[in-house]
Amino acid sequence: MKFTIKHESRGRMRVHMEQYRMSYEQADTLLYVIHNNKNVTFVKVYDRTADAVIEYVGDREEIISLLRHFHYESAQVPKTVISTSSRELNNCYQERMAGKIVWHYGKKLLMPAPVRTILTIGRSIKYIGMGLKCLLNRKIEVPVLDATAISVSLITRDFDTAGSIMFLLGIGELLEEWTHKKSVGDLARSMSLNVSKVWLKTPEDQEILVEASEIQKDDRVVVHMGNVIPFDGEVVDGEAMVNQASLTGESVPVARSFGNTVFAGTVVEEGELTVKVKAIGGNNRFDQIVTMIEESEKLKSDLEGKAEHYADKLVPWTLGGTALTYLLTRNVTKAMSILMVDFCCALKLAMPISVLSAIREASLYNVTVKGGKFLEAVADADTIVFDKTGTLTKARPTVVDVVTFTDDYTADDMLKVAACLEEHFPHSMAKAVVDAAARKNLMHEEMHTKVEYIVAHGIATSIDGKRAVIGSYHFVFEDEGCVVPPGKQQLFEELPLYYSHLYLAIEGRLTAVICIEDPLRPEASAVVNSLKKAGITKVVMMTGDSERTASVIAGKVGVDEYYAEVLPEDKASFVEREKAAGRKVIMIGDGINDSPALSAANVGIAISDGAEIAREIADITVGSDDLYQIVTLKYISNALMKRIKKNYRQIVGFNSGLIALGVAGVLPPTTTALLHNSSTILISLNSMKNLLE
């Protein structure tokens, strides 16, 4: 691709692609390719001018090389990136906004007054009709106030004021609609399904792992417990409880068995299903999420709801004040000054824009928030509970050794068996085993019968008619009653305690222990300190690991409390106890075993590359690369609450001043209306700014 560097400074450049302008698809393609470079921290592509602004770290030449080798035709971009882009939406609303402003001021210069009067009366029908509809429903709310202000202006033949009121109302409506659709679209894209590989069931009833793009209609895919259903389809085998919260907002799972329809994006909470694929393309998942978000009350924070309620409650007082002023002064101008100013428009417009803009800003930091009330809950939270594995420790633990306890199998044999069992289930430890086998090219076929996953314990199956289990010490030795082979006790006792252990046993005898290094995230301690500075007073760590491992990690991180060898129900019970004591709790986890606690907390936060069910149940999802995203989320939430309260004070203070000046006769109705509506738009525009620098 030919391009010109128009401006450059350290870590930032503005380039112009050698073309007149870009199509929406070309702009989104270029944005996707540049954004996915590991050294790029920010990129914005301007389709109208064919420019791109790129901020980066590291070698400048790598960015130059990326641009030189870029071609629209060869770029590999997922279809959903193009089909769900908001670029066309933004351009559409920008053009509508510009058109509305040009039309309003242009007609004053070019149209004769009688024609403008007819147009004003015609436009007023919409607003007056909305006010009458409100009255017929026995409600005195904002539309009644707008209709009254416009009607009085028409009756007093002040057509310019009526036109200005409707123009400013129209601008406000357009801004609210634009911001809402953009924010909802951003949120839906973040929540959209992203499944790369699935288990395909062959005609020989064998399960093989394939790319999702290879699946065709009528293929059969197997969905194990804790995994997301990748396609719409019909159940042809198995029984399961399916969590459909992503589509319906209802977290209570529903039973699904032979003949039932299941939908892409829902999660198997218990059991296992074989699904016959009915649909593999389209934007059904995205559209369903958009609909769910738009209909869900989750978008509204308590403060936002209170502001809207307060705005509606003020309408009768505004109307009453107008009437009282006229009765006392017999001055229509002074009465109109009150009518032209109200608190409602600004409160109802600025508050939701603030919340939706905060959700959008959080997404810039790879944080997906499913509703405004969760940002408010994060701001109010004083207690945070961390799962250890994959959360405080690195998301990608690694296998460092395989210790065998039998002469019948080599270490590679045992690793192959372990990978065959673990690859069915989403957990960071399971991924470590599968990745270790892949690095050694230990390719395997399905060597076992149906796999049974016992949450927070391990996996059981049958290999060549022999029962095989893999999992924790508690599961293998206490629940399953397995034993260490004779003569191997010393080897067992000498296992390094600073590693996490997965125990593999066949026919009741320990055959191998897989030693996994699960190092602490380097930023974990600093993140805990930062959270305390941001308002968190109690930090807790909970893990299924041994007391010795947990104590070491807890000491390094600096948590206030830690609990070892806990089960999923223990985590949830702890959260419930903290809530009962009056504390506001955030739970952070990544596994199936964290799901009950994520549901129980005031706010559940899941790590993005953890189990699908954790991400579906959680209220917020953060990236796996950096725990500082949680600190960023806390600061965004705190700043949002401050902005909402500041907006409230500004709206009430400014509009009260306008009413006082209007009643005193200092300002005429047209001026108070202009100042009121202008302040509403300015506060709303300010609410769209980023909360963090």
C-alpha positions in Angstrom: 0.0 0.0 0.0 1.3 3.4 -0.9 1.1 6.1 1.8 2.5 9.4 2.9 3.5 10.4 6.5 1.8 13.8 7.0 3.0 14.3 10.5 5.1 12.4 13.0 6.3 12.7 16.6 7.7 10.3 19.1 5.4 7.2 19.2 2.8 8.8 17.0 2.3 9.3 13.3 -0.5 10.5 10.9 -0.4 8.8 7.5 -2.4 9.4 4.3 -3.2 6.4 2.2 -2.8 7.2 -1.5 -6.5 7.2 -2.4 -9.2 9.9 -2.5 -11.4 8.4 0.2 -12.0 5.0 1.7 -15.2 2.9 1.7 -16.5 1.9 5.1 -15.2 -1.6 4.6 -11.7 -0.5 3.6 -11.5 1.8 6.6 -12.6 -1.0 9.0 -10.2 -3.4 7.4 -7.2 -1.1 7.8 -8.3 -0.3 11.4 -8.5 -4.0 12.3 -5.1 -4.9 10.8 -3.2 -2.0 12.4 -5.0 -2.4 15.8 -4.0 -6.1 16.0 -0.3 -5.3 15.8 1.1 -5.9 19.3 3.0 -2.6 19.3 0.1 -0.4 18.4 -1.6 1.3 21.4 -4.2 3.4 19.6 -5.4 3.8 16.0 -8.1 5.9 14.3 -8.9 5.7 10.6 -10.7 8.6 8.8 -12.6 7.2 5.8 -13.5 10.6 4.3 -9.8 11.8 4.1 -8.2 8.3 3.9 -6.0 9.2 6.9 -4.9 7.1 9.9 -3.5 8.3 13.2 -1.3 5.6 14.8 0.2 5.6 18.3 2.7 2.9 19.0 5.6 1.7 21.2 8.8 0.0 20.1 10.3 0.1 16.6 9.0 2.7 14.2 10.2 0.6 11.2 7.8 -2.2 12.2 4.8 0.1 11.8 6.2 1.3 8.4 6.7 -2.2 7.3 3.1 -3.1 8.3 1.7 -0.3 6.2 3.9 -1.1 3.2 2.8 -4.7 3.1 -0.9 -4.0 3.7 -3.4 -4.8 1.0 -7.2 -4.6 1.3 -7.6 -7.8 -0.8 -5.2 -10.0 1.3 -6.1 -8.8 4.7 -7.6 -11.5 6.9 -10.5 -9.8 8.8 -13.4 -11.7 10.5 -16.8 -11.0 8.7 -18.3 -9.9 12.0 -15.8 -7.0 12.3 -17.1 -5.5 9.0 -20.8 -6.4 9.4 -21.1 -5.0 13.0 -19.0 -1.9 12.4 -20.4 1.5 13.8 -18.6 3.6 11.2 -21.6 3.9 8.9 -23.8 4.7 11.9 -21.5 7.5 13.0 -21.3 9.1 9.5 -25.1 8.9 9.1 -25.7 10.7 12.4 -23.0 13.3 11.6 -24.7 14.1 8.3 -28.1 14.2 10.0 -26.8 16.6 12.6 -25.1 18.9 10.0 -28.3 18.8 7.9 -30.5 19.8 10.8 -28.3 22.8 11.7 -28.0 24.0 8.0 -31.7 23.6 7.5 -32.6 25.5 10.7 -30.4 28.5 10.0 -30.7 28.4 6.2 -34.4 28.7 6.1 -34.2 31.9 8.2 -32.1 33.4 5.5 -33.8 32.0 2.4 -37.5 31.4 3.2 -40.2 34.1 3.6 -41.7 34.5 7.0 -45.2 33.0 6.1 -43.6 29.8 4.8 -41.5 29.5 8.0 -44.6 30.0 10.1 -46.5 27.2 8.2 -43.5 24.8 8.7 -43.3 25.7 12.4 -47.0 25.0 13.0 -46.7 21.7 11.0 -43.7 20.6 13.1 -45.4 21.5 16.4 -48.1 18.8 15.8 -45.6 16.1 16.7 -44.7 17.6 20.1 -48.2 18.7 21.0 -49.5 15.2 20.1 -46.9 13.7 22.4 -48.0 16.0 25.3 -51.7 15.1 24.8 -50.9 11.4 24.7 -49.1 11.8 28.0 -52.1 13.6 29.5 -54.5 10.9 28.2 -52.3 8.3 30.1 -52.8 10.5 33.2 -49.2 11.4 33.4 -47.7 14.9 33.7 -44.1 14.4 32.4 -41.6 16.1 30.1 -43.6 15.9 26.9 -46.4 17.9 28.5 -44.0 20.6 29.4 -42.5 20.7 25.9 -46.0 20.8 24.3 -47.1 23.6 26.7 -44.1 25.7 25.9 -44.5 25.3 22.1 -48.3 25.8 22.3 -48.0 29.1 24.3 -45.4 30.4 21.9 -47.7 29.7 19.0 -50.7 31.2 20.7 -48.7 34.4 21.4 -47.5 34.3 17.8 -43.9 34.0 18.8 -43.1 31.6 16.0 -39.3 32.1 16.2 -39.3 30.9 19.8 -41.5 27.9 19.0 -39.1 27.0 16.1 -36.0 27.4 18.3 -37.5 25.2 21.0 -38.3 22.4 18.5 -34.8 22.8 16.9 -33.0 22.4 20.2 -35.3 19.5 21.3 -34.5 17.8 17.9 -30.7 18.3 18.4 -31.0 16.8 21.9 -33.1 13.8 20.7 -30.6 13.2 17.9 -27.6 13.3 20.3 -29.3 10.9 22.7 -30.2 8.5 19.9 -26.8 8.6 18.4 -24.9 8.1 21.7 -27.3 5.4 22.7 -27.0 3.4 19.5 -23.2 3.8 19.4 -22.7 2.7 23.0 -25.1 -0.2 22.7 -23.3 -1.2 19.5 -19.9 -1.1 21.1 -21.2 -3.1 24.0 -22.8 -5.7 21.8 -19.7 -6.1 19.7 -17.7 -6.8 22.9 -20.2 -9.4 24.0 -20.6 -11.0 20.6 -19.6 -14.6 20.2 -16.0 -15.4 19.3 -15.5 -19.1 19.1 -12.5 -20.3 17.1 -12.5 -24.1 17.6 -15.3 -26.6 18.2 -15.7 -30.4 18.8 -17.0 -32.0 15.6 -18.6 -35.4 15.9 -17.7 -37.6 12.9 -19.9 -40.2 11.3 -17.9 -42.7 13.3 -18.9 -41.0 16.5 -15.4 -39.7 17.1 -14.9 -36.2 18.5 -12.3 -34.1 16.7 -11.2 -30.5 17.3 -11.7 -28.3 14.2 -11.8 -24.6 13.3 -15.3 -23.2 13.7 -15.1 -21.9 10.1 -15.0 -25.5 8.8 -18.4 -26.3 10.3 -21.3 -26.8 7.8 -25.0 -26.9 8.2 -26.2 -30.2 9.6 -22.8 -31.1 11.1 -23.0 -32.4 14.7 -20.9 -30.5 17.3 -20.4 -31.6 20.9 -20.6 -29.0 23.6 -19.1 -29.9 27.0 -20.0 -28.5 30.4 -18.9 -24.9 30.8 -18.6 -24.2 27.1 -20.5 -21.9 24.9 -22.9 -23.3 22.2 -21.2 -22.0 19.0 -24.2 -22.3 16.6 -28.0 -22.2 16.5 -29.2 -25.8 16.3 -31.2 -28.8 17.5 -30.2 -31.2 20.3 -29.7 -34.7 18.9 -28.1 -36.3 21.9 -27.5 -35.6 25.6 -29.1 -33.6 28.3 -28.0 -30.3 29.9 -28.9 -27.2 31.8 -28.3 -24.2 29.5 -27.7 -20.7 30.8 -29.4 -18.2 28.3 -28.6 -15.0 30.2 -26.8 -13.6 27.2 -30.0 -13.6 25.2 -32.8 -13.3 27.6 -31.2 -11.6 30.6 -32.5 -14.5 32.8 -29.7 -16.2 34.7 -31.8 -19.3 35.7 -30.7 -22.2 33.5 -33.2 -24.1 31.4 -33.2 -27.9 30.6 -32.4 -28.9 27.1 -32.5 -32.4 25.7 -33.3 -34.3 22.4 -35.4 -32.3 20.0 -35.0 -28.9 21.8 -33.6 -25.9 20.0 -30.5 -24.2 21.4 -29.0 -20.8 20.4 -25.5 -19.6 19.7 -23.9 -17.8 22.7 -25.8 -19.7 25.4 -23.7 -21.8 27.8 -23.9 -25.4 29.0 -23.9 -25.1 32.8 -24.4 -28.8 33.5 -24.3 -31.9 31.3 -23.3 -32.3 27.7 -25.1 -31.8 24.4 -24.6 -32.9 20.8 -26.1 -30.2 18.6 -27.1 -30.5 14.9 -26.1 -27.2 13.3 -29.0 -25.2 11.7 -27.4 -21.9 11.1 -23.7 -20.9 10.7 -23.7 -17.4 9.3 -25.3 -14.0 9.7 -25.4 -11.5 12.6 -28.2 -13.2 14.6 -26.0 -13.3 17.7 -25.1 -9.6 17.4 -28.7 -8.6 16.7 -30.1 -10.6 19.6 -27.6 -9.0 22.0 -28.5 -5.5 20.8 -32.1 -6.3 21.4 -31.4 -7.7 24.9 -29.3 -4.7 25.9 -31.9 -2.1 24.6 -34.7 -3.8 26.4 -32.8 -4.5 29.6 -33.0 -2.3 32.7 -29.4 -3.3 33.4 -28.3 -0.2 31.4 -29.7 2.1 34.1 -27.8 2.8 37.2 -29.7 3.8 40.4 -28.5 7.4 40.1 -29.7 7.5 36.5 -33.1 6.1 37.4 -33.4 8.5 40.3 -32.5 11.5 38.1 -35.2 10.5 35.5 -37.8 10.0 38.3 -36.9 13.4 39.8 -37.2 15.0 36.3 -40.7 13.7 35.9 -41.7 14.8 39.4 -40.5 18.3 38.7 -42.9 18.8 35.7 -46.0 19.6 37.7 -44.1 22.1 39.8 -42.8 23.8 36.7 -46.3 24.1 35.3 -47.6 25.2 38.7 -44.9 27.9 39.0 -45.8 29.1 35.5 -49.5 29.4 36.3 -48.8 31.1 39.7 -46.4 33.6 38.2 -49.1 34.6 35.6 -51.8 34.9 38.2 -49.7 37.1 40.4 -48.1 39.3 37.7 -50.6 39.0 34.8 -47.4 39.0 32.7 -47.3 36.4 30.0 -43.6 37.1 29.4 -42.5 36.3 32.9 -44.7 33.2 33.0 -43.2 32.0 29.7 -39.7 32.5 31.2 -40.5 29.7 33.7 -42.1 27.5 31.1 -39.2 27.8 28.8 -36.8 26.6 31.5 -37.1 23.2 33.1 -34.7 20.7 34.7 -36.1 17.7 33.0 -34.6 17.7 29.5 -31.0 18.1 30.9 -31.5 15.5 33.6 -33.0 13.0 31.2 -30.4 13.5 28.5 -27.2 14.1 30.3 -27.5 11.1 32.8 -27.9 8.2 30.3 -25.3 9.8 28.0 -22.8 9.9 30.9 -23.4 6.2 31.7 -23.3 5.0 28.1 -20.2 7.0 27.4 -18.5 5.5 30.5 -19.3 2.0 29.2 -17.8 2.9 25.8 -14.7 4.3 27.5 -14.3 1.2 29.5 -14.3 -0.8 26.3 -11.3 1.2 25.1 -9.3 -0.5 27.9 -10.5 -3.9 27.0 -13.2 -3.9 29.7 -16.7 -5.0 28.8 -19.4 -3.7 31.1 -22.9 -5.1 30.7 -24.8 -2.2 32.2 -24.6 1.1 34.0 -25.7 -0.2 37.3 -22.5 -2.4 37.5 -20.3 0.7 37.1 -22.2 2.2 40.1 -21.7 -1.0 42.0 -18.0 -0.9 41.3 -17.8 2.7 42.6 -19.7 1.7 45.8 -17.7 -1.5 46.4 -15.4 -1.8 49.4 -14.5 -5.5 49.3 -12.8 -7.4 46.4 -12.4 -11.2 46.3 -9.8 -12.7 43.9 -9.6 -16.2 42.7 -5.9 -17.2 42.6 -5.3 -19.4 39.5 -5.5 -17.5 36.3 -6.4 -14.3 38.1 -3.7 -13.3 40.6 -1.4 -15.8 38.9 -0.6 -15.7 35.2 -3.4 -16.7 32.9 -1.1 -19.2 31.1 0.6 -21.6 33.6 3.1 -24.0 32.2 4.0 -27.7 32.7 7.5 -28.0 34.0 7.7 -31.7 34.8 5.8 -35.0 34.6 6.7 -37.5 37.3 5.7 -41.1 36.6 4.9 -43.7 39.3 4.8 -46.7 37.1 7.2 -48.5 34.7 4.4 -49.3 32.3 4.2 -45.7 30.9 6.7 -43.0 30.0 6.3 -39.4 31.0 5.2 -38.6 27.4 2.6 -41.3 27.5 1.1 -39.8 30.7 1.2 -36.3 29.3 -0.6 -37.5 26.2 -3.4 -39.2 28.3 -3.7 -36.1 30.5 -4.0 -33.8 27.4 -6.6 -36.1 25.9 -8.8 -35.7 29.1 -8.1 -32.0 29.8 -8.7 -30.6 26.3 -12.4 -30.9 26.8 -12.7 -28.4 29.6 -11.8 -24.6 29.8 -9.4 -23.9 32.6 -6.0 -22.4 32.7 -4.4 -25.6 34.2 -6.1 -27.7 31.5 -4.7 -25.4 28.8 -1.2 -25.8 30.3 -1.4 -29.6 29.9 -2.8 -29.4 26.4 -0.2 -26.8 25.3 2.6 -28.9 26.8 1.5 -32.0 24.8 1.3 -29.9 21.6 4.8 -28.5 22.1 6.1 -32.1 22.1 3.9 -33.0 19.1 2.2 -35.7 21.2 -0.7 -36.1 18.8 -3.5 -38.2 20.1 -6.9 -39.6 19.1 -9.8 -40.0 21.5 -8.7 -43.0 23.7 -11.5 -42.8 26.3 -15.2 -43.1 26.7 -17.5 -40.3 27.8 -15.7 -37.7 30.0 -17.2 -36.7 33.3 -16.2 -33.3 34.8 -16.6 -32.8 38.5 -16.5 -29.1 39.2 -13.5 -27.9 41.3 -12.2 -31.5 41.6 -11.2 -33.2 38.4 -12.1 -35.4 35.5 -13.1 -39.1 35.3 -13.4 -41.4 32.3 -12.7 -44.9 31.1 -9.6 -45.9 29.0 -9.6 -49.4 27.6 -12.1 -50.4 30.2 -10.0 -49.0 33.1 -11.2 -46.1 35.2 -8.9 -43.1 34.8 -9.1 -39.9 36.9 -7.1 -36.6 36.9 -7.5 -33.7 39.2 -6.7 -32.4 42.7 -5.2 -34.4 45.7 -8.6 -34.3 47.4 -10.4 -35.7 44.3 -7.9 -38.4 43.4 -6.9 -39.7 46.9 -9.9 -38.9 49.1 -12.9 -39.0 46.8 -11.7 -41.7 44.5 -9.6 -43.6 47.1 -6.6 -44.0 44.9 -3.2 -45.0 46.4 0.5 -44.4 45.7 2.1 -47.6 44.2 4.3 -49.7 46.5 7.9 -48.4 46.7 7.0 -45.0 45.3 6.1 -43.2 48.6 9.4 -41.4 48.9 9.2 -40.2 45.3 5.7 -38.9 46.1 6.9 -37.1 49.3 9.8 -35.4 47.4 7.5 -33.7 44.9 8.4 -30.0 44.8 5.8 -28.1 46.9 6.3 -24.8 45.0 4.5 -26.1 42.0 0.8 -26.9 41.6 0.1 -30.6 41.1 -2.3 -32.5 38.9 -2.7 -36.2 39.9 -3.4 -38.8 37.3 -4.5 -42.3 38.4 -5.6 -45.4 36.5 -7.5 -48.3 38.2 -7.1 -46.7 41.6 -3.3 -46.3 41.4 -1.3 -43.1 41.0 0.5 -43.2 37.6 1.8 -39.7 37.2 1.9 -36.2 38.8 2.0 -33.3 36.5 3.9 -30.3 38.0 2.7 -27.0 36.8 4.3 -23.6 37.4 1.7 -21.0 38.2 3.7 -17.8 38.7 2.3 -14.7 40.3 1.5 -11.9 37.9 4.2 -9.2 38.3 1.7 -6.5 38.7 -0.5 -8.3 41.3 0.9 -6.6 44.4 0.8 -3.1 42.8 -2.8 -3.7 41.6 -3.9 -4.5 45.2 -2.2 -1.4 46.5 -3.8 0.7 43.8 -7.2 -0.7 44.5 -6.9 0.2 48.2 -6.0 3.8 47.2 -9.1 3.9 44.9 -11.4 3.0 47.8 -11.3 -0.7 48.4 -10.8 -1.4 52.1 -10.7 -5.3 52.1 -8.9 -7.6 49.6 -9.4 -11.3 49.9 -7.9 -14.3 48.0 -9.6 -17.6 47.7 -8.2 -20.8 46.1 -8.6 -24.5 45.8 -4.8 -24.9 46.2 -3.1 -26.1 49.4 -2.6 -24.0 52.5 1.1 -23.8 51.9 0.9 -22.5 48.3 -1.9 -20.1 49.2 0.0 -18.6 52.1 3.1 -17.9 49.9 1.0 -16.2 47.2 -1.1 -14.2 49.8 2.1 -12.9 51.5 3.6 -11.7 48.2 0.4 -10.0 47.0 -0.5 -8.3 50.3 -4.1 -9.4 50.6 -6.0 -8.8 53.9 -7.3 -12.3 54.1 -6.9 -15.6 52.2 -8.7 -19.0 52.2 -7.2 -22.2 50.9 -8.7 -25.5 49.6 -12.1 -23.9 49.1 -14.9 -25.4 47.0 -17.2 -23.3 44.7 -19.9 -23.2 47.3 -17.4 -21.9 49.9 -16.6 -18.9 47.7 -20.3 -18.1 47.1 -21.0 -18.5 50.9 -18.2 -16.1 51.8 -19.6 -13.5 49.3 -23.1 -13.9 50.8 -21.7 -13.4 54.4 -19.8 -10.3 53.4 -23.0 -8.9 51.8 -25.0 -9.7 54.8 -22.5 -7.8 56.9 -23.3 -4.7 54.8 -20.2 -4.8 52.5 -20.4 -4.3 48.7 -18.5 -7.1 47.1 -16.6 -7.5 43.8 -15.7 -11.1 42.8 -13.0 -11.8 40.2 -12.5 -15.2 38.7 -12.0 -17.2 35.5 -13.2 -20.7 36.0 -16.4 -22.8 36.1 -15.8 -23.1 39.8 -16.0 -19.3 40.2 -19.4 -19.0 38.6 -21.5 -19.3 41.9 -19.5 -16.6 43.5 -19.6 -14.4 40.4 -23.4 -14.6 40.5 -23.6 -14.0 44.3 -21.4 -10.8 44.3 -22.7 -7.3 43.8 -20.4 -7.3 40.8 -18.9 -10.3 39.1 -15.8 -9.7 37.0 -14.5 -12.5 34.7 -11.1 -12.8 33.0 -11.6 -12.8 29.2 -9.8 -16.1 28.4 -11.4 -18.0 31.2 -14.4 -20.4 31.0 -17.3 -19.2 28.8 -19.8 -19.7 31.6 -17.8 -17.4 33.8 -17.9 -14.7 31.1 -21.6 -15.2 30.5 -22.5 -15.0 34.2 -20.2 -12.1 35.0 -21.4 -8.5 34.9 -18.1 -7.3 33.6 -15.3 -8.9 31.6 -11.6 -7.7 31.7 -8.7 -8.8 29.5 -6.3 -11.4 30.6 -3.1 -9.5 29.8 -3.1 -6.9 32.7 -4.8 -6.7 36.0 -4.4 -3.0 36.0 -7.6 -3.0 33.9 -9.5 -3.6 37.2 -7.9 -0.5 38.7 -8.8 1.5 35.5 -12.4 0.2 35.9 -12.6 1.3 39.5 -11.3 4.8 38.5 -13.8 5.1 35.6 -16.6 4.1 37.9 -15.6 6.6 40.6 -15.3 9.3 38.0 -18.7 8.5 36.5 -20.4 8.9 39.9 -18.7 12.2 40.4 -19.7 13.4 36.9 -23.4 12.4 37.4 -23.5 14.3 40.7 -21.7 17.3 39.2 -24.1 17.3 36.2 -27.0 17.3 38.7 -25.7 20.3 40.6 -24.9 22.2 37.4 -28.4 21.5 35.9 -30.3 22.5 39.0 -28.1 25.5 39.7 -28.0 27.0 36.2 -31.7 26.5 35.4 -32.8 27.9 38.8 -30.8 31.0 38.0 -32.5 31.3 34.6 -35.9 31.0 36.2 -35.1 33.7 38.7 -33.8 36.0 36.0 -36.9 35.4 33.9 -39.3 36.1 36.7 -37.4 39.2 37.6 -37.8 40.4 34.0 -34.1 40.5 33.3 -34.2 37.8 30.5 -37.0 37.4 27.9 -38.5 33.9 27.3 -36.5 33.5 24.0 -33.2 34.1 25.8 -34.0 31.8 28.7 -35.1 29.1 26.3 -31.9 29.5 24.2 -29.7 29.5 27.3 -31.5 26.5 28.9 -31.3 24.3 25.7 -27.8 25.4 24.9 -26.7 24.4 28.5 -28.5 21.1 28.1 -26.5 20.3 24.9 -23.2 21.6 26.3 -23.6 19.4 29.5 -24.6 16.4 27.3 -21.6 17.0 25.0 -19.3 17.3 28.1 -20.8 14.0 29.4 -19.6 12.3 26.2 -15.9 13.1 27.0 -13.6 10.5 28.4 -13.6 10.3 32.2 -9.8 9.5 32.4 -7.0 11.4 30.8 
